[in-house]
Amino acid sequence: MRTALLSPSRRVRRTPFSDGVEAAGVKAYTVYNHMLLPTVFRSVEEDYRHLKEAVQIWDVACERQVELRGPDAGRLVQILTPRDLRPMLPGQCYYIPIVDETGGMLNDPVAVKLAEDRWWISIADSDLLYWIKGLAYGYRLDVLVDEPDVSPLAVQGPRADDLMAAVFGDVVRDIRFFRFMHLDFEGRDMVVARSGYSKQGGFEIYVEGEDLGMPLWNALMEAGRGMDVHAGCPNLIERVESGLLSYGNDMTDDNTPHECGLGRFCNTQTAIGCIGRDALLRVAKEGPVKQIRAISIDGDRVPLCDRFWPLRAGDKVVGRVSSAAWSPDFDTNVAIGMVRMTHWDAGTELIVDTPEGPRQARVNETFWN
Ligand code: THG
């Protein structure tokens, strides 16, 4: 693997948990929303095995919040997304595609409805704050839009319930998927949701301010001593197996939610007033001509995918791979790609051009069902 150090600077923001991450022996970072995001602790494969068998604490402070506060907050969120938010109640989280006026994806955040007039948009890696500020200003809405000092800490893995119960009490077991509760830690209210960027189960704690960051990190590490707790991070292998998309990698503003397989999170018909509605109604009617697919790639371990790898049928390019990793559990390389309609059926055999040369590949049903 080619490696080089990441030059630290104020532009690449540290998090309230960075001291804990360093003490736990972080081996590599990426940058996400201008902030450090760990990518490896022991090795990607060891981290993967451990995530699937035990419990990990993840510094995902880079999942920055855009806070909307004021009487027009709810109206503004509905302008942002083709998902119909009318059924959503305070205490719920929704995964919401955000699109521009052409129907192109700008972000795929989790919306957290704190109250009718107070929302957090927990964003993926794009500068959504400026888009939202521009819309609030242009529509003359009565709403404050800013990035609060809120840093999510995730607890993920099959033993997450036991670890969280040890710190926050058994009440965490009652939190349903994509719901949250307000729970106390050292006298301060914290939003605790059952959510997270893995399919191993777990929680996300939205830590307000930085002073309780390390105390919470340490309390979880302490409580998890007998549970094989370890620092971890979003794991490439697990998230590809699970079909969790990465904005900027697997999709960009060139893609509609339907191409991304996120059509199930769009109710464009009833999401009155949302930006991109006309464009999305057109593509929803016609159907996309290319779409995200699970791809398996034969042969031994592929390198990290840091550019598109063309997918070919003969010498015709019919798609591209955007994320790939060796999966010990599937005993093959798993990947996420965008494939043209003519070749997207499960079982279709293709060639993928990796930097190490061509490999046999095929379109799968999801790895995750
Ligand atoms: N949690 C929070 N903020 C985030 C992420 C997160 N911001 C950045 C990034 N992740 C946003 N992207 C995603 C992608 C997938 C999911 C959440 C955020 C996700 N998807 C589930 C799925 O597709 O199966 C569940 C969706 C649903 O059923 O509603 O969880 O992880 N706070």
Residues whose N, C-alpha, C, O or C-beta is under 5 A from the ligand:
A	BS01	THG	E63 Y95 D108 P109 V110 S122 I123 A124 G196 Y197 E204 L244 L245
